[in-house]
Amino acid sequence: MQETMQTYLQQSATDAVLISTPENVFYLTGFDSEPHERLLGAVYFKEGEPLIICPQMEVPDAKRASGFSNVIGYYDTQNSMDVLAEAMKARGVKSLAIEKHQLNVARYENLVGHFSQQAISGFDAKMNHIRVIKNEDELTKLREAAKLADFAVQVGVDAIAEGKTELEILGEVEAAVKNKGYDMSFSTMVLTGLNSASPHGTPGHNKVQKGDMVLFDLGVIYEGYCSDITRTVAFGEPTAAQKEIYDTVLAANEGAIAEIKPGVTAAHLDKTARDIITNAGYGEYFPHRLGHGLGISVHEFPDISGTNDMKLEENMVFTIEPGIYKGDVTGVRIEDDVVVTKDGVEILTKFPKQLTIIR
């Protein structure tokens, strides 16, 4: 990665790049840390070894994980941006690129005070381009993360019983994943009954009842890489209205996946799924984009939406997750993690998509 970053710098009029998104620091250096409100950054220069800046208490971990000898620590009593700016000036930096979507206003203003607004440029698009194509090691980890997501959904389905609450089922899912030695990649959703019609609903004390659809949205982290799966199952025989909604979402999911191959646009995938749902009469009940990129972050570049004309390339990884949320009937979402292959698609999430009915 050092070579990639230095090549960029040598071809640009920029002296250094500051990477401050924790996921991108991990991607580039191997150092995985959640700094909370503190600054974590990796700085790459046109020549010489890059540096990491982190809280003083994390310096040994940063050196061990990254192999960098140049790790600068700061104490909570210090202004981390001043420490960083002085380190860059010592390396002759007069201009730098930053992640504009990550750096907060206060830290940006601090940098402007040391350099100038004209000397600071954006690196977000380049970083997205670097990360969007997964290598074989990343794909292997994403496949394993998807297997763990399939396992977690099965645990949840097996835990469904009349009178159990969403939180009780959720607890069983997360405990099973923890017992395997892994963490969830985001806050698990278990939504039952009409609560399933909230796309980002909050699990609570709602009890599963016969006739409910139960929606699971979850993911697991495997060696720093995330999975993200949604499955909706029926507890008891579904009504005709519930079944129609489920079948429509399934058709949208499978229809979009069937279109995946290099050269197709993200917007085309969104339109394919949205047209199926709209033509079935449920267009107003599909309020979100079709999917999002997946990797170290559970939501990353690219955006799979009707506004993105970006063409798919081999080894891009993203989700396909159409949904219908009709508040007086049910909510259904079916989500898969997919990889663009040389001539088509590989589906990473394997949990069955034909409607599971628990009797």
N, C-alpha and C positions, 0 to 999 in steps of 0.2 A: 504493500500500500504506500510505503514511503516513496517508492519510485513513481507511482501513479500521481501522487500529490506534487512531487517535484517536477515532473514533466509538465503538469498544468501550470505551475508557477513560472517555469522557464519559458513557456509559450505566452505568458501574459505579462502585463505590466505591474504585477502584484508581488510584493516581497514575501508575504506570509499568508497562511490560512489559519484562522482560529475556528476549531470545531468544538461546539459547546453543548450539543445534544448528547445526553448520556449514551443513548443507543448508538450514535455514530462514533463516539469515543470508543465504545466497546468494539464496534465493527472494525475500526482502524487499528486499534492498539491491543485488544484482548482484555483490557481493564474494564470490568463490569462494576459499576457503582451507582447508587442512587444518592446524589448529593443533597437532595431536598432543596433548601433555599441557598445552599452554598454553591460556589462556582466550581465546575469541573470542566477542564478544557484540554484539547490537544492542539499544539501549534506546529505546523509544518513550514519549513523554510526552503528557499531555492537550493541551498547547499547545507550539508551538515545534518546532524541528528535532530530529529524533532524533540519537542518537550511536552511533558504533561504538567499541568497545574492542578492541584487538588488540596483539600484540607490537609494540614500537617499530619493529622492522625492516620491518614490513608496513604502516606508516602511509601511505606514498606510494601503494602499490597499492590500499589501501582507499579512499582519497580519489578516486583515478582511476576505480575500478570503480563506486563508489556515487554519486559526485557530492556526497557529504556534506562539509561543511566542518568538522563537529564530529566529529573522529576523535581518540580518546585512545590514546596508546601507552604501554606500560610496558616496563621493562627486566626481564631475568631475575632481577635482584637485588631486585626489588620484589614485594610481595604484590599480585597483580593484583586480587583481590577488594577489598582495602582501597582501591586506586586507583578502582575502579568505584563502591564505596559512597560515597566522598567526592564523586565527580562527580554522583551521584544526589542526595545531600543538598544539594549546591549548587543543584540545580534544585527543591528543596522537596519531594522525594519522602519520604513517610512510610509508604507501603504499595506493594507491587508484586506483580505476577504473574510466575511463572517456569515454565519447562518442567521439571516434576518428574521426568520420565523421563530427562532429560538431565543435570541438574546433580548432580554427585557429592556425597556426604555432607559432605566437608570444606568444599567451597565453600558448600553450604547452611548449614552451621553458622556459617561466617564471616558470611553475610548475616544470620542470626538475631542474631548478636552486634552488628550495626550497627542492625538494625531490631527485629523481634520475630517470634516464630513466628506470632503471631496476625495480623501485618501482611503475611504472605506467603501468596499463594494460587496455585493451579495454572492454567496457560494451555494445557495440552496438548490438551484437547478442542477449544478454540476454534481452535488452530493447525491441527489436523487438518481441521476444517470449512473453513477458509480454503483449504487446499491440495488438498482432495479433488476439487474440480470444476476441470478443466483448461480454460484458455482456448484460443483458436485458435492462438496462437503456440506454446503448449506442445504442443498436438496435432501441429502441423507438425513440431516437433523430435522427438517420440516416433515419428512415422511414419518419419522419416529414420533414427532409431536402430534401428528394427525392420528397415529395409532393410539396414543394415549387419550386423545379426545374421544375416539370411538369407544374406548374402554369406559371413560367417564360417563358418556351418555347411557351405556348399557347399565352401569351401576344405578343411574337415576331412574331408568325405566323399571328396573327390578325393584326399586324402592317404593314405587307408587302403590298406595293402598288407600282405601276409603278412610277419610278422617285425618290423614297425615297432612301436615301443613307444608307449604312451599319451602319454608326454612328448614324443616326437618329433613326433607328430601335433599335439599341443597347441602345440608350438613353431612349427610351420608356420602354424597358425591365427593365433596372436598376432602373428607377424611380418607376415603379410598385412594384418592390421588396422592395425598400426603403420605399414606402408608407405603406407597410405591417409591417415595422419595422425590416427588416433584411438586411444583407449585402451579397454581392456575395462572393463566396469562391475562386475565381480567376478572372483574367481579361476576361470578356465576349468576345466571338467571334461571330460575325455575318458576314458571308462571302458569297458573291453572284457572280454568273457567274463563270468565270475561276479562280477567286480568291479563290473559294472553293477548288481548287486542291492544295492549300498550307496547309499542315497538321496543322501548327501553324501560319496561316496567320494573318495579322494585319488588322483589320477593318479600313476603310477609307471612302473616298468620292465616292466610286463606287456606281452607281445607279442601282437599281433593274430593270431588263428589262424582258419582256415576253420571255419565253424559258429558263430562268435561274433556276438553282438549288440553293437554299439558305440554308446554313449550320449554325446551331446554336450549339455552345459548351459553356456551362455555368454551374454554380453551385451556391448553396445558403447555408449559414451557419445557422444552428439551434442549439442554446445553445452550441456552440463550435464545432459542428460536421458538416462535409461538404457533399454535394452532388455533382455529376458531370455527366451531361447528354449531349449527342449529338444527334440531329435529323437533317435530311436533307429533305427539302420539295421542291416541284416543283412549280414555278410560271408560270402557263400556261402548256399546254400539253408537257410532256417531249419527247425528241427524242427517237428513238429505242435504240441508243447507251447509252443515259443517263439511260433509264429504265433498260437496261441489267446490267449496273454497280450497280444501286440501288438494283436490285433483288439479285445480287451476294453478296453484302455486307450484306443484310438482311439474306440470307441463312447462311453466315458465323457467324453472330451474334447469330442466333437461333440455329445453329448447335453446337456451342461451349457451349452455355447455357444448351442445352439438355444433355451435358456430365458431368455437374457439380454434384458432390456428394463426400462425404468423401472418401479418399483413392485415388482419381484420382489426377494426378500430374498437376501442373501449365503448364508444358511443353506440356502435352497432349492437354490441352485446346487450347494453341497457335497453335499446329500442326493441330488440327481439323479445326479451322477457316482458317489457312493459306493454307491447302490443298484444301479447297473449292474454295478459291480465285485463287490459282495457277492452279487448274484444269479447271477453267473458262478462263484461259489465261491472268490473271491480276496479277500474282505473283510479278512482278517487281514494281508494283504500290502500294504495301502494305509494306511501309518501316519501320514501327515501331512495337513495342511489342503489344500484344493483350490487355493488361490491367495492372492495378496497384492497390495496396491496397488503402483503403479509410477509413477515420475516422476523427480524429481531424485534420489531414493533408489531403489535397486533393490528394497528392501523397505520399503514405507510403508503408511499407512492407505489403505483399509480391509482388514481381515482377512477373507478369503473362507473361512469355516469354518462348521461346524454350530452354533456357539454365537453367531453374529452375525446378529441379526434386522434389521440395518440394511437399509433399502430402497435399491435402486439408483436413481441419478439420471443424467440425461443428462450426458455428458462425464466420467464417472468412468472411470479407466483401471486395469486390474488384470490379473493373470495367471490362466489356467486351466491347471492342471498335474497331472492325475491320474497315478498311477503304480502299478505292481505290481512288487514286489521279492521274487522267490522264489529263495532262495539256491542251490537245487540245479538251477535251470533257467536263469533270466536275470532281469535287471531291465529294465523299460521305463517311460519317462516321456515324455509328449508335452505340451509347454507352448506356449501362445500368449499374446500380448499383445493385449488387447481393449479397445475403447472402447464404452461404452453410448451409443447414439444415441437420437434422439427416439422411435423406435418399434422399436428392436432393437439390433443390435450391428455393429460394424466390427472385423474381425480385422486387426491390424497386421502380424503375422508371416505371411509367405506361403510359406515353404519347404514343399514337399509333405509331406502327412501319410500318404498311402498308403505302405505299407512299401516302402522302397528296398532292393533286394537287389543287392549288389555281387558279381558273379561273376568 
